[in-house]
Amino acid sequence: MKVTKLIFAASLVLLFATSCSPRLSGDWMVKGFETLTPGQPGASLSNIGTIHFNPNGTGEKNVNYTLLGLNYSDTHPFKWTAYDGGYVTILSEGSEFSKTWIVIRNKKKNQLWKTTDGANKVQVLELEKVP
């Protein structure tokens, strides 16, 4: 009886952990990255690199883009945490992606995230799973 309860509890924990985990593990192409500020022209970029999410909450970025004549390169490692309620936090020193993101769309092969700087700037990140 005690073993059955232990197996049931372990199964419940495993089910809870897997049902809450986002579909992030693996390689994702940064299909779109957009910055919007009301009253100003926005900046929209496409296919600017890849992000790899490890199941252990770490990852690597290989993102490169040019904006307003300036070249940006983000190859910093990062730590990530996904929260119930649709939030993902990325921690990476010196990275434009280092912040808490609201998960708008959480599909197996496509993710759409948004964030704000607390003022007027909104950023939109669209990720597409690399096969």
Secondary structure, DSSP 8 states (H G I E B T S, - for coil): -HHHHHHHHHHHHHHHHHHHS-S--EEEEEEEEEEE-TTS--EEEE--EEEEE-TTSEEEEEEEEEETTEEEEE--EEEEEEETTTEEEEE-TT-TT-SEEEEEEE-SSEEEEEEE-SSS-EEEEEEEE--
